[in-house]
Amino acid sequence: MVQENFPDATPTIASAPFPASRIMTIDELTVFLMHDIQDIMKMPHLNDRNAGTAQRTTFPCPSCGSHFYRPQERRRHIISRHTKARDYHCTHESCHRSFARSDVLKRHRRNVHRLM
């Protein structure tokens, strides 16, 4: 630890409940580890939506109230759910399906018509 960058930081050393020369029994080890596990379980769970952020801004849909973490997610939702626009048409013969999003058309072509 570089002390000059953090002058008021005091390094702490975890003290083991047993001397280092003594071997812990299974029961002692279980109690020791369960204490750590209980501390970890009390921590708030992190995932890809909340890791590294204290508070996330959400973008609500003005039509239905669904919340999104990114404005582009809200925009995609509004276009695909709340408008009648279906600008992406399947060009496969005898298929007359149309979609609001290009990725859904690609998925349709791949899964229904076995086209890439």
N, C-alpha and C positions, 0 to 999 in steps of 0.2 A: 504494500500500500504506500502510495506516495503521500507523505505527510504535508509537503509544502502546498499542494493543491487544495487540501482540505484541512486547514489548521485546527478547526474545532472538532474534527472527527477523531474519536477514540476507538482504536481497534478493540474488539471484545473477543475473548476466547471462550468457547463453550466448555463448560466444566462437566466432565462425565460423572455420573453418580457413583462410579466404582473406580478404584485405582487401575491404571493401565496394566499393571502386572497381574491382576486378578481376572480370571475367566468367568464370565457371567453364565448363570444357569439359563436354561430355556425359558423358565418362568420369568426371571429377571429381565431377560432380553425382550420377551413379549410385552411386559409392562412398559419397558423403556421405549420400544417402538410404537406401542399403542398411544403413548402420550403425543408423539410426533404426528401420528395419523389423525388423532383428534384435532390437533391444531390445524393441520392441512384441510380437514373437512370443514372447518369453520370459515375458511377463506371463501370469498365469492368465486364462483366458477367462471373461468375465462373460456371464450370461444372466438371464432373468427370475427364475430360481430362486436365484441366488447373488449378484446385484448388491446391494451395500450391506451385506452380512452377512459377518462373519468365519467364523461357523460356524452351520449351520442345525440346528435340532432336528427330528428325525423322529419320527413316530408309527407304530410297527409294528402290523400287524394281528396279533392274538393267534392267529388260526386258520391263516393261511398265511404270515405273516412279511413281506408286502409293506409297503413303507415309504411314508408320506405326509408332506407338509410341513405339513398343516393337520389338526386333529382332525376337522373336518367332512368332509374328503375320506375319512378313515379310516371315519367313521361311515357315509357313503354307500356305501362299498365293502362294509362288513360287511352292511348291509341288503340290498344288491342282489346280492351274491355268496354269502353264507353263510347266509341265511335263506330260507325258502320263502314268505315274505310277498309276495303279488302283489296289492296293494291298488288298483291303477289298471287299470280294465277298459275295453276299447274298446267304445263304444256303437254302433258302426256295425252295421247289420243284417247278419246271417250271419257276423260276425267275433267269435270267442270268445277273442281274445288278451287276456292280462293282463300287467301289468308291475310291477316293484318300484319304479320311479321315474316321477314325472309327466313329466319331460322326455323320457323314452324313449317314453312313450305319445304325447306331442305329436309327436315325430319320426315315429312309426309312422303316426299319422293324416295327417300332411302328406305322407309319402312313399308310403304304400300306398293311402290313400283319397283323396288330393289335397284334404284338408280343412285349413283353417287353424284 
